[in-house]
Amino acid sequence: MSVPTSRRNFVKTGVVAAGTAAVYHRNVHARILGANDRINLGFIGVGGRGRSLLRDFSLALQTHPAQIVAVCDTYRKRLGQAEQRLIEAKQPKPEFSTLDYREVIARKDIDAVVIATPDHWHAPIAIEAMKAGKDVYCEKPMTRTVEEAKKFYEASKATNRVVQIGSQTTSSDQWWKARKAIADGMIGQLLMSQGSYHRNSIEGEWNYTIDPNAGPSGKGDDYIDWKMWLGNAPARPFSAERFFRFRKYWDYSGGIATDLFYHVVAPLNLCWGDGQFPSKVMASGGTYVFKDGREVPDTFHLIAEFPKGHSLVLSSSMANSQHIPGLIRGHEGTIMMVPQGQFEGRVDHITVTPERIAKKKFVEKWGSEEVKLMTEKRETHYENFLRCVKTREKTVLDPLTAYKAMTTIGMAVQSYREGRVLYFNEATQKVTDKPAEAMQAKM
């Protein structure tokens, strides 16, 4: 099933996988797919989100020639659960299952991998897969940090692989309608985007069920390869709390920002037009309710500024479920994206209304004081990825747009943890503690 792995050898592998683009080789192992060839997929990470993706991809496979041929997870029980999920979806049982993701990447018959691991594994696995000639569907967030996102993007460019980042809401039509409305001048100069992500789980957010029998000493299906799961994260004795509830800990996650704000920042980057790097980011919040030993805050707020002269304001709490409206403000009008504030999922229309100063001009051009832009059905995020694997087109949430979104999110996490305002120098692609202009003046 899996090759024994010492921590020393594993860490060496992980460091190489996360290295710079300069060491990449072109795709010596990549298959050239014909129009009618079947795409072979390997799934790496088949826990809760991974099993959901097995279902979602199984639906996409009904219209696209592809098959899931391999599954991987560090918890042996999940391999059997993944096989059962595929059987329920009327898909063939995978030909191969393993606890070691490298065995999936090493298979020459696999064309693309789907990554649904904890966040700290996204960049190392994706980069290694791309170097091996695999296309990549990587669950959100793109990575855990800004620097990892930069390396991920550089790897995609150097290897010329197709990449889709799995914020599935970006395949909904409302963002593209908003993008055109902004480009058409319906709201005038862009000023600010706002959104939120609020929940109030009875158990406390991310307190997923723990299997008391699972662990590195577990027998049979209860076995967890803890060293493999940790990867390049700090070495620790086995912790079921950390394994099953990883989103609560900085070593593996960015909490609300990486888990939930990605569903807001990524689609807004589409609305703004080809995405934008932030120039300045700050964050605040705290652990106000769920004092259960978690490291990430249960309440978190983000403010970002962008070089083109607009801002982003996001609020969230895992202890209150009431959202604020998700909208885009311009000097001459407003686009109401999601009145209830939940950015995930499709809406049937978005609404554009003018400001008083521009109402007469708006009515003359658009015919009424309120314009509803109806949305249309588009291919799903999974169908888009599979089609692009064949055509080699750019995906909906391509690596550059995803990197720009991840920069805002990763900087917000860093700002919160360090208690300071941060800046991004687009010329050097570096996060700094001073504005780019101040850095230039010092040189």
Secondary structure, 3 states (H helix, E strand, C coil): CCCCCCHHHHHHHHHHHCCCHHHCCCCCCCCCCCCCCCEEEEEECCCHHHHHHHHHHHHHCCCCCEEEEEEECCEHHHHHHHHHHHHHCCCCCCCEEECCHHHHHHCCCCCEEEECCCHHHHHHHHHHHHHCCCEEEEECCCCCCHHHHHHHHHHHHHHCCCEEEECHHHHCCHHHHHHHHHHCCCCCCEEEEEEEEECCCCCCCCCCCCCCCCECCCCHHHEECHHHHHCCCCCCCCCHHHHHCHHHCCCCCCCHHHHHHHHHHHHHHHHHCCCCCCCEEEEEEECCCCCCCCCCCCEEEEEEEECCCEEEEEEEECCCCCCCCEEEEECCEEEEEECCCCCCCCCCEEEEEECHHHHHHHHHHHCCCCEEEECCCCCCHHHHHHHHHHHCCCCCCCHHHHHHHHHHHHHHHHHHHHCCCEEEECCCCEEECCCHHHHHHHC
